[in-house]
Amino acid sequence: MTAIERNAVVGVSLALDGLKDLGTQLPPDLD
């Protein structure tokens, strides 16, 4: 795996973690 590929994988993982964090902060009644 090249450094660029590794950075892309890490970036995607961080982005998904960030989305999950945002999702847990939203009130559940906003469906």
N, CA, C and O atoms as CSV, one atom per row, in Angstrom:
chain,resi,resn,atom,element,x,y,z
A,1,MET,N,N,0.849,-1.201,0.000
A,1,MET,CA,C,0.000,0.000,0.000
A,1,MET,C,C,0.880,1.245,0.000
A,1,MET,O,O,1.842,1.331,0.764
A,2,THR,N,N,0.553,2.197,-0.848
A,2,THR,CA,C,1.355,3.415,-0.891
A,2,THR,C,C,0.915,4.361,0.219
A,2,THR,O,O,-0.142,4.172,0.820
A,3,ALA,N,N,1.725,5.373,0.487
A,3,ALA,CA,C,1.408,6.333,1.539
A,3,ALA,C,C,0.113,7.065,1.215
A,3,ALA,O,O,-0.681,7.353,2.110
A,4,ILE,N,N,-0.101,7.366,-0.060
A,4,ILE,CA,C,-1.327,8.090,-0.456
A,4,ILE,C,C,-2.551,7.229,-0.160
A,4,ILE,O,O,-3.548,7.723,0.368
A,5,GLU,N,N,-2.477,5.959,-0.497
A,5,GLU,CA,C,-3.606,5.053,-0.232
A,5,GLU,C,C,-3.872,4.955,1.265
A,5,GLU,O,O,-5.022,4.947,1.705
A,6,ARG,N,N,-2.793,4.882,2.042
A,6,ARG,CA,C,-2.960,4.766,3.491
A,6,ARG,C,C,-3.621,6.022,4.040
A,6,ARG,O,O,-4.506,5.941,4.892
A,7,ASN,N,N,-3.193,7.187,3.552
A,7,ASN,CA,C,-3.795,8.447,3.997
A,7,ASN,C,C,-5.271,8.503,3.625
A,7,ASN,O,O,-6.087,8.991,4.406
A,8,ALA,N,N,-5.619,8.011,2.445
A,8,ALA,CA,C,-7.018,8.019,2.008
A,8,ALA,C,C,-7.862,7.137,2.926
A,8,ALA,O,O,-8.967,7.518,3.315
A,9,VAL,N,N,-7.345,5.965,3.269
A,9,VAL,CA,C,-8.085,5.051,4.154
A,9,VAL,C,C,-8.279,5.691,5.522
A,9,VAL,O,O,-9.364,5.620,6.099
A,10,VAL,N,N,-7.223,6.316,6.039
A,10,VAL,CA,C,-7.317,6.966,7.350
A,10,VAL,C,C,-8.314,8.120,7.283
A,10,VAL,O,O,-9.107,8.308,8.206
A,11,GLY,N,N,-8.279,8.888,6.203
A,11,GLY,CA,C,-9.193,10.012,6.053
A,11,GLY,C,C,-10.639,9.559,6.024
A,11,GLY,O,O,-11.500,10.177,6.651
A,12,VAL,N,N,-10.909,8.489,5.304
A,12,VAL,CA,C,-12.285,7.972,5.235
A,12,VAL,C,C,-12.731,7.481,6.611
A,12,VAL,O,O,-13.862,7.730,7.030
A,13,SER,N,N,-11.843,6.790,7.304
A,13,SER,CA,C,-12.184,6.285,8.637
A,13,SER,C,C,-12.503,7.439,9.579
A,13,SER,O,O,-13.471,7.380,10.336
A,14,LEU,N,N,-11.679,8.496,9.529
A,14,LEU,CA,C,-11.921,9.654,10.387
A,14,LEU,C,C,-13.231,10.328,10.023
A,14,LEU,O,O,-13.982,10.746,10.904
A,15,ALA,N,N,-13.511,10.436,8.733
A,15,ALA,CA,C,-14.758,11.077,8.300
A,15,ALA,C,C,-15.961,10.281,8.797
A,15,ALA,O,O,-16.936,10.865,9.269
A,16,LEU,N,N,-15.901,8.948,8.694
A,16,LEU,CA,C,-17.015,8.119,9.165
A,16,LEU,C,C,-17.182,8.255,10.675
A,16,LEU,O,O,-18.307,8.318,11.172
A,17,ASP,N,N,-16.072,8.300,11.405
A,17,ASP,CA,C,-16.156,8.484,12.856
A,17,ASP,C,C,-16.792,9.824,13.182
A,17,ASP,O,O,-17.605,9.921,14.102
A,18,GLY,N,N,-16.426,10.863,12.430
A,18,GLY,CA,C,-17.001,12.183,12.658
A,18,GLY,C,C,-18.496,12.189,12.409
A,18,GLY,O,O,-19.252,12.803,13.161
A,19,LEU,N,N,-18.929,11.502,11.348
A,19,LEU,CA,C,-20.367,11.437,11.045
A,19,LEU,C,C,-21.114,10.711,12.155
A,19,LEU,O,O,-22.211,11.109,12.546
A,20,LYS,N,N,-20.503,9.634,12.662
A,20,LYS,CA,C,-21.145,8.888,13.751
A,20,LYS,C,C,-21.269,9.777,14.986
A,20,LYS,O,O,-22.293,9.752,15.668
A,21,ASP,N,N,-20.228,10.562,15.277
A,21,ASP,CA,C,-20.277,11.462,16.430
A,21,ASP,C,C,-21.392,12.490,16.254
A,21,ASP,O,O,-22.132,12.774,17.196
A,22,LEU,N,N,-21.511,13.047,15.050
A,22,LEU,CA,C,-22.585,14.010,14.801
A,22,LEU,C,C,-23.945,13.357,14.995
A,22,LEU,O,O,-24.849,13.951,15.582
A,23,GLY,N,N,-24.084,12.144,14.504
A,23,GLY,CA,C,-25.352,11.440,14.613
A,23,GLY,C,C,-25.757,11.210,16.064
A,23,GLY,O,O,-26.940,11.276,16.398
A,24,THR,N,N,-24.782,10.940,16.923
A,24,THR,CA,C,-25.119,10.664,18.320
A,24,THR,C,C,-25.460,11.955,19.052
A,24,THR,O,O,-26.106,11.904,20.099
A,25,GLN,N,N,-25.048,13.107,18.538
A,25,GLN,CA,C,-25.329,14.376,19.206
A,25,GLN,C,C,-26.698,14.937,18.830
A,25,GLN,O,O,-27.226,15.807,19.523
A,26,LEU,N,N,-27.273,14.441,17.738
A,26,LEU,CA,C,-28.580,14.950,17.316
A,26,LEU,C,C,-29.687,14.393,18.201
A,26,LEU,O,O,-29.630,13.233,18.608
A,27,PRO,N,N,-30.695,15.210,18.505
A,27,PRO,CA,C,-31.851,14.690,19.248
A,27,PRO,C,C,-32.532,13.593,18.434
A,27,PRO,O,O,-32.664,13.731,17.218
A,28,PRO,N,N,-32.965,12.511,19.071
A,28,PRO,CA,C,-33.541,11.380,18.335
A,28,PRO,C,C,-34.884,11.698,17.693
A,28,PRO,O,O,-35.348,10.930,16.850
A,29,ASP,N,N,-35.519,12.797,18.059
A,29,ASP,CA,C,-36.859,13.091,17.524
A,29,ASP,C,C,-36.805,13.902,16.236
A,29,ASP,O,O,-37.827,14.432,15.799
A,30,LEU,N,N,-35.624,14.008,15.618
A,30,LEU,CA,C,-35.507,14.782,14.376
A,30,LEU,C,C,-35.678,13.908,13.141
A,30,LEU,O,O,-35.221,14.277,12.059
A,31,ASP,N,N,-36.319,12.771,13.280
A,31,ASP,CA,C,-36.576,11.939,12.104
A,31,ASP,C,C,-37.485,12.704,11.171
A,31,ASP,O,O,-37.842,12.200,10.106
